[in-house]
Amino acid sequence: MLVVADAGTTGSSTSTIASTAKPAPSTSSLRGHLADAGRCVDQAGTIPAVRCAIGGVDVEFELVGATVAAAYRRATGSTPRPRTGAPTCASGRPDERSWARAAAPSRVVGRYTCEIARGHGEMWWSDDHGILAHAVAPDTDLAALFTWWLRHPAE
């Protein structure tokens, strides 16, 4: 609520105006999917989002829900296509493909892309919890960023 007083009259006149500012969305559901959400800071916006510093990498997680596939395509500009063979991110070259968790390697849970952008190694990934994540490395070493991601996919 916002209260406005009119000081230009001899009598005191006040009016109440309902605030149009929306409270920040709760990040508790998003944080429930992250391994160590205590390292993260809530981000302002219309969807639940947190920013974290994990192992020297800056990561932003957004809980976009059922529209995660479309959000991933918008964010990356990629058109997902089937890929086979070893991931080229592991050898430091850009790549885009599906991924699975080690516990169920035949069940695709999302997509990832790695590339050099704005002078840094970057990865985007989506998952089956409706999370879209964006990681930015301090350098251009895609192989190191990919190794970091393999160790931290559920951060």
C-alpha positions in Angstrom: 0.0 0.0 0.0 1.1 3.5 -0.7 -0.4 6.4 1.2 -0.3 9.8 -0.4 -0.8 13.0 1.6 -1.9 16.3 -0.1 0.1 19.0 1.7 -1.2 21.8 -0.5 -4.5 22.4 1.5 -5.3 23.7 4.9 -7.0 20.4 5.8 -5.1 17.2 5.8 -6.1 15.0 2.9 -4.8 11.5 2.3 -5.6 8.8 -0.1 -4.6 5.2 -0.3 -3.3 3.7 -3.5 -2.8 0.0 -4.0 0.7 -0.9 -4.9 1.1 -2.5 -8.4 4.6 -3.9 -7.5 4.4 -7.7 -7.4 6.3 -9.6 -4.8 9.3 -11.6 -6.1 8.3 -15.2 -6.9 9.3 -17.7 -4.3 12.5 -19.7 -5.1 11.9 -22.5 -2.6 10.7 -25.0 -5.3 13.7 -24.1 -7.5 16.1 -24.3 -4.5 14.7 -27.8 -3.7 16.2 -29.1 -6.9 19.7 -27.6 -6.3 22.4 -29.5 -4.5 23.7 -26.6 -2.5 21.2 -23.7 -2.8 22.7 -22.0 0.2 25.4 -20.5 -2.1 22.8 -18.8 -4.3 21.2 -15.4 -4.3 17.6 -14.8 -5.4 17.2 -12.8 -8.6 14.5 -10.3 -9.2 12.0 -11.1 -12.0 8.7 -12.7 -12.9 9.9 -16.3 -12.5 11.8 -18.0 -9.7 15.6 -17.5 -10.4 18.8 -17.7 -8.4 22.4 -16.8 -9.2 25.2 -18.9 -7.7 29.0 -19.0 -7.7 30.0 -22.6 -7.9 33.6 -23.7 -8.3 34.6 -20.4 -10.0 31.7 -20.5 -12.4 28.8 -18.0 -12.4 25.5 -19.9 -12.8 21.9 -18.7 -13.1 19.1 -21.1 -12.6 15.5 -20.3 -13.6 12.4 -22.4 -12.9 10.5 -22.0 -16.1 8.4 -25.2 -15.8 6.6 -26.9 -18.7 7.9 -24.3 -21.2 11.6 -25.2 -20.6 12.1 -26.6 -24.1 10.9 -23.4 -25.7 12.9 -21.3 -23.2 16.0 -23.3 -24.0 15.6 -22.8 -27.7 15.0 -19.0 -27.3 18.0 -18.6 -25.0 20.4 -20.6 -27.1 19.1 -20.0 -30.6 19.6 -23.7 -31.3 17.4 -26.1 -33.1 17.9 -29.4 -31.3 19.0 -32.3 -33.5 20.0 -35.8 -32.7 23.7 -36.3 -32.1 25.8 -39.4 -31.7 29.4 -40.0 -30.6 31.4 -38.3 -27.9 30.4 -34.8 -26.8 32.6 -32.3 -28.5 32.4 -30.0 -25.5 34.7 -32.5 -23.8 37.4 -31.7 -26.3 36.8 -27.9 -26.2 34.6 -27.5 -29.2 31.1 -26.1 -29.3 28.2 -28.7 -29.1 24.5 -29.0 -28.6 22.8 -32.2 -27.7 20.5 -34.1 -25.2 21.8 -35.3 -21.9 20.9 -37.9 -19.3 21.7 -38.4 -15.6 24.3 -41.1 -14.8 21.7 -43.0 -12.8 19.5 -43.5 -15.9 21.8 -43.0 -18.9 19.1 -44.1 -21.5 16.5 -41.5 -20.2 17.0 -38.1 -21.7 16.3 -35.3 -19.2 17.1 -32.2 -21.2 19.5 -30.5 -23.6 22.8 -28.6 -23.3 24.9 -26.4 -25.4 28.4 -25.2 -24.9 30.1 -22.4 -26.8 32.5 -19.4 -26.5 30.4 -16.2 -26.2 31.5 -12.7 -25.2 35.0 -13.9 -24.4 33.9 -16.7 -22.0 33.0 -20.4 -22.1 29.3 -20.7 -21.7 26.9 -23.5 -21.2 23.1 -23.6 -21.2 21.1 -26.6 -20.1 17.6 -27.6 -19.4 16.2 -30.5 -17.3 13.1 -32.5 -16.6 12.3 -30.4 -13.5 11.6 -27.4 -15.8 14.9 -25.7 -14.9 16.9 -23.6 -17.4 20.5 -23.0 -16.4 23.2 -20.7 -17.8 26.8 -21.1 -16.7 29.6 -18.6 -17.5 33.3 -19.6 -17.0 36.0 -17.1 -16.1 37.9 -18.1 -19.3 37.3 -19.7 -22.8 38.2 -23.3 -21.8 35.1 -25.2 -22.9 36.6 -28.6 -22.0 37.2 -27.4 -18.4 33.7 -25.9 -18.3 32.2 -29.2 -19.6 34.1 -31.2 -16.9 32.8 -28.8 -14.3 29.3 -29.3 -15.6 29.6 -33.1 -15.4 30.5 -32.8 -11.8 27.8 -30.2 -11.0 24.7 -30.8 -13.1 22.4 -30.7 -10.1 23.9 -27.7 -8.4 
